[in-house]
Amino acid sequence: MEFHVYQCQSDHDYFIVTDEKHADAVMSGNVCPTPGDELIKVGVYGEMGKERVAFDEGLAMRSIEAQGFYRFEAKSFDPVAERPLAMP
């Protein structure tokens, strides 16, 4: 399977994974947490098995089969965290 990966434009930590068969439906659907949010295409990737670090391929495949897409949140995507309020 080839995974088509998109990022939500407003919620940068959310990614949508689908396959070629469902890609058009995902692009026209409401799959991001923010209603009406647009998707930015990240790329198309083949299966990597257990080496995949961004998402669980098995879970993604089952979700794509059931609903046409898999959505996951990558909290570590933000490269610079904000400084805590308690710091001087």
mmCIF file of the C-alpha atoms, coordinates in Angstrom:
data_MODEL
# 
_entry.id   MODEL 
# 
loop_
_atom_site.group_PDB 
_atom_site.id 
_atom_site.type_symbol 
_atom_site.label_atom_id 
_atom_site.label_alt_id 
_atom_site.label_comp_id 
_atom_site.label_asym_id 
_atom_site.label_entity_id 
_atom_site.label_seq_id 
_atom_site.pdbx_PDB_ins_code 
_atom_site.Cartn_x 
_atom_site.Cartn_y 
_atom_site.Cartn_z 
_atom_site.occupancy 
_atom_site.B_iso_or_equiv 
_atom_site.pdbx_formal_charge 
_atom_site.auth_seq_id 
_atom_site.auth_comp_id 
_atom_site.auth_asym_id 
_atom_site.auth_atom_id 
_atom_site.pdbx_PDB_model_num 
ATOM 1  C CA . MET A 1 1  ? 0.000   0.000  0.000  1.00 0.00 ? 1  MET A CA 1 
ATOM 2  C CA . GLU A 1 2  ? 1.084   3.558  -0.658 1.00 0.00 ? 2  GLU A CA 1 
ATOM 3  C CA . PHE A 1 3  ? 0.156   6.031  2.056  1.00 0.00 ? 3  PHE A CA 1 
ATOM 4  C CA . HIS A 1 4  ? -0.906  9.530  0.977  1.00 0.00 ? 4  HIS A CA 1 
ATOM 5  C CA . VAL A 1 5  ? -0.084  11.855 3.879  1.00 0.00 ? 5  VAL A CA 1 
ATOM 6  C CA . TYR A 1 6  ? -1.602  15.307 4.428  1.00 0.00 ? 6  TYR A CA 1 
ATOM 7  C CA . GLN A 1 7  ? -1.215  17.917 7.163  1.00 0.00 ? 7  GLN A CA 1 
ATOM 8  C CA . CYS A 1 8  ? -4.093  20.040 8.467  1.00 0.00 ? 8  CYS A CA 1 
ATOM 9  C CA . GLN A 1 9  ? -3.414  23.693 7.612  1.00 0.00 ? 9  GLN A CA 1 
ATOM 10 C CA . SER A 1 10 ? -4.757  25.248 10.837 1.00 0.00 ? 10 SER A CA 1 
ATOM 11 C CA . ASP A 1 11 ? -3.866  22.421 13.221 1.00 0.00 ? 11 ASP A CA 1 
ATOM 12 C CA . HIS A 1 12 ? -0.277  21.645 12.188 1.00 0.00 ? 12 HIS A CA 1 
ATOM 13 C CA . ASP A 1 13 ? 0.048   18.767 14.662 1.00 0.00 ? 13 ASP A CA 1 
ATOM 14 C CA . TYR A 1 14 ? -2.689  16.753 12.898 1.00 0.00 ? 14 TYR A CA 1 
ATOM 15 C CA . PHE A 1 15 ? -1.953  14.529 9.927  1.00 0.00 ? 15 PHE A CA 1 
ATOM 16 C CA . ILE A 1 16 ? -4.321  12.579 7.688  1.00 0.00 ? 16 ILE A CA 1 
ATOM 17 C CA . VAL A 1 17 ? -3.213  9.322  6.070  1.00 0.00 ? 17 VAL A CA 1 
ATOM 18 C CA . THR A 1 18 ? -5.164  7.673  3.269  1.00 0.00 ? 18 THR A CA 1 
ATOM 19 C CA . ASP A 1 19 ? -4.624  5.664  0.095  1.00 0.00 ? 19 ASP A CA 1 
ATOM 20 C CA . GLU A 1 20 ? -5.018  6.546  -3.579 1.00 0.00 ? 20 GLU A CA 1 
ATOM 21 C CA . LYS A 1 21 ? -8.558  5.134  -3.683 1.00 0.00 ? 21 LYS A CA 1 
ATOM 22 C CA . HIS A 1 22 ? -9.784  7.503  -0.921 1.00 0.00 ? 22 HIS A CA 1 
ATOM 23 C CA . ALA A 1 23 ? -7.557  10.555 -1.553 1.00 0.00 ? 23 ALA A CA 1 
ATOM 24 C CA . ASP A 1 24 ? -10.168 12.582 -3.471 1.00 0.00 ? 24 ASP A CA 1 
ATOM 25 C CA . ALA A 1 25 ? -12.851 11.964 -0.825 1.00 0.00 ? 25 ALA A CA 1 
ATOM 26 C CA . VAL A 1 26 ? -10.456 13.013 1.960  1.00 0.00 ? 26 VAL A CA 1 
ATOM 27 C CA . MET A 1 27 ? -9.546  16.246 0.147  1.00 0.00 ? 27 MET A CA 1 
ATOM 28 C CA . SER A 1 28 ? -13.202 17.206 -0.183 1.00 0.00 ? 28 SER A CA 1 
ATOM 29 C CA . GLY A 1 29 ? -14.219 15.959 3.264  1.00 0.00 ? 29 GLY A CA 1 
ATOM 30 C CA . ASN A 1 30 ? -14.116 17.411 6.750  1.00 0.00 ? 30 ASN A CA 1 
ATOM 31 C CA . VAL A 1 31 ? -11.389 15.301 8.386  1.00 0.00 ? 31 VAL A CA 1 
ATOM 32 C CA . CYS A 1 32 ? -9.412  17.868 10.401 1.00 0.00 ? 32 CYS A CA 1 
ATOM 33 C CA . PRO A 1 33 ? -10.301 18.905 13.972 1.00 0.00 ? 33 PRO A CA 1 
ATOM 34 C CA . THR A 1 34 ? -11.102 22.453 12.773 1.00 0.00 ? 34 THR A CA 1 
ATOM 35 C CA . PRO A 1 35 ? -14.193 22.355 10.524 1.00 0.00 ? 35 PRO A CA 1 
ATOM 36 C CA . GLY A 1 36 ? -13.485 23.514 6.982  1.00 0.00 ? 36 GLY A CA 1 
ATOM 37 C CA . ASP A 1 37 ? -9.707  23.266 7.422  1.00 0.00 ? 37 ASP A CA 1 
ATOM 38 C CA . GLU A 1 38 ? -7.688  22.635 4.261  1.00 0.00 ? 38 GLU A CA 1 
ATOM 39 C CA . LEU A 1 39 ? -5.125  19.880 3.781  1.00 0.00 ? 39 LEU A CA 1 
ATOM 40 C CA . ILE A 1 40 ? -1.515  20.333 2.709  1.00 0.00 ? 40 ILE A CA 1 
ATOM 41 C CA . LYS A 1 41 ? -0.013  17.352 0.871  1.00 0.00 ? 41 LYS A CA 1 
ATOM 42 C CA . VAL A 1 42 ? 3.106   16.042 2.615  1.00 0.00 ? 42 VAL A CA 1 
ATOM 43 C CA . GLY A 1 43 ? 3.859   13.156 0.258  1.00 0.00 ? 43 GLY A CA 1 
ATOM 44 C CA . VAL A 1 44 ? 3.268   9.558  -0.784 1.00 0.00 ? 44 VAL A CA 1 
ATOM 45 C CA . TYR A 1 45 ? 5.126   6.817  1.082  1.00 0.00 ? 45 TYR A CA 1 
ATOM 46 C CA . GLY A 1 46 ? 5.363   3.064  0.758  1.00 0.00 ? 46 GLY A CA 1 
ATOM 47 C CA . GLU A 1 47 ? 5.035   0.629  3.637  1.00 0.00 ? 47 GLU A CA 1 
ATOM 48 C CA . MET A 1 48 ? 8.013   0.494  5.999  1.00 0.00 ? 48 MET A CA 1 
ATOM 49 C CA . GLY A 1 49 ? 6.736   -2.009 8.573  1.00 0.00 ? 49 GLY A CA 1 
ATOM 50 C CA . LYS A 1 50 ? 7.934   -1.693 12.160 1.00 0.00 ? 50 LYS A CA 1 
ATOM 51 C CA . GLU A 1 51 ? 10.506  0.954  11.186 1.00 0.00 ? 51 GLU A CA 1 
ATOM 52 C CA . ARG A 1 52 ? 7.786   3.575  10.695 1.00 0.00 ? 52 ARG A CA 1 
ATOM 53 C CA . VAL A 1 53 ? 7.980   6.087  13.540 1.00 0.00 ? 53 VAL A CA 1 
ATOM 54 C CA . ALA A 1 54 ? 5.269   8.598  12.608 1.00 0.00 ? 54 ALA A CA 1 
ATOM 55 C CA . PHE A 1 55 ? 2.254   6.268  12.719 1.00 0.00 ? 55 PHE A CA 1 
ATOM 56 C CA . ASP A 1 56 ? 1.242   2.629  13.153 1.00 0.00 ? 56 ASP A CA 1 
ATOM 57 C CA . GLU A 1 57 ? 0.783   1.227  9.636  1.00 0.00 ? 57 GLU A CA 1 
ATOM 58 C CA . GLY A 1 58 ? -1.493  -1.622 10.737 1.00 0.00 ? 58 GLY A CA 1 
ATOM 59 C CA . LEU A 1 59 ? -3.813  0.751  12.570 1.00 0.00 ? 59 LEU A CA 1 
ATOM 60 C CA . ALA A 1 60 ? -3.721  3.155  9.621  1.00 0.00 ? 60 ALA A CA 1 
ATOM 61 C CA . MET A 1 61 ? -4.637  0.402  7.125  1.00 0.00 ? 61 MET A CA 1 
ATOM 62 C CA . ARG A 1 62 ? -7.572  -0.782 9.245  1.00 0.00 ? 62 ARG A CA 1 
ATOM 63 C CA . SER A 1 63 ? -8.814  2.784  9.695  1.00 0.00 ? 63 SER A CA 1 
ATOM 64 C CA . ILE A 1 64 ? -8.486  3.552  5.966  1.00 0.00 ? 64 ILE A CA 1 
ATOM 65 C CA . GLU A 1 65 ? -10.443 0.386  5.161  1.00 0.00 ? 65 GLU A CA 1 
ATOM 66 C CA . ALA A 1 66 ? -13.185 1.287  7.658  1.00 0.00 ? 66 ALA A CA 1 
ATOM 67 C CA . GLN A 1 67 ? -13.560 5.055  7.113  1.00 0.00 ? 67 GLN A CA 1 
ATOM 68 C CA . GLY A 1 68 ? -11.258 6.049  4.244  1.00 0.00 ? 68 GLY A CA 1 
ATOM 69 C CA . PHE A 1 69 ? -8.587  7.802  6.331  1.00 0.00 ? 69 PHE A CA 1 
ATOM 70 C CA . TYR A 1 70 ? -6.497  7.670  9.490  1.00 0.00 ? 70 TYR A CA 1 
ATOM 71 C CA . ARG A 1 71 ? -5.893  10.826 11.540 1.00 0.00 ? 71 ARG A CA 1 
ATOM 72 C CA . PHE A 1 72 ? -3.110  11.137 14.068 1.00 0.00 ? 72 PHE A CA 1 
ATOM 73 C CA . GLU A 1 73 ? -1.628  13.899 16.193 1.00 0.00 ? 73 GLU A CA 1 
ATOM 74 C CA . ALA A 1 74 ? 2.132   14.447 16.312 1.00 0.00 ? 74 ALA A CA 1 
ATOM 75 C CA . LYS A 1 75 ? 2.668   16.666 19.355 1.00 0.00 ? 75 LYS A CA 1 
ATOM 76 C CA . SER A 1 76 ? 6.431   16.669 18.870 1.00 0.00 ? 76 SER A CA 1 
ATOM 77 C CA . PHE A 1 77 ? 6.065   18.435 15.498 1.00 0.00 ? 77 PHE A CA 1 
ATOM 78 C CA . ASP A 1 78 ? 6.440   21.867 17.177 1.00 0.00 ? 78 ASP A CA 1 
ATOM 79 C CA . PRO A 1 79 ? 10.230  22.465 16.967 1.00 0.00 ? 79 PRO A CA 1 
ATOM 80 C CA . VAL A 1 80 ? 10.418  25.071 19.751 1.00 0.00 ? 80 VAL A CA 1 
ATOM 81 C CA . ALA A 1 81 ? 8.336   24.783 22.870 1.00 0.00 ? 81 ALA A CA 1 
ATOM 82 C CA . GLU A 1 82 ? 7.206   27.906 24.686 1.00 0.00 ? 82 GLU A CA 1 
ATOM 83 C CA . ARG A 1 83 ? 9.044   28.820 27.860 1.00 0.00 ? 83 ARG A CA 1 
ATOM 84 C CA . PRO A 1 84 ? 7.123   28.084 31.069 1.00 0.00 ? 84 PRO A CA 1 
ATOM 85 C CA . LEU A 1 85 ? 5.517   31.072 32.795 1.00 0.00 ? 85 LEU A CA 1 
ATOM 86 C CA . ALA A 1 86 ? 7.450   30.372 36.016 1.00 0.00 ? 86 ALA A CA 1 
ATOM 87 C CA . MET A 1 87 ? 10.872  30.868 34.414 1.00 0.00 ? 87 MET A CA 1 
ATOM 88 C CA . PRO A 1 88 ? 12.627  34.162 35.140 1.00 0.00 ? 88 PRO A CA 1 
# 
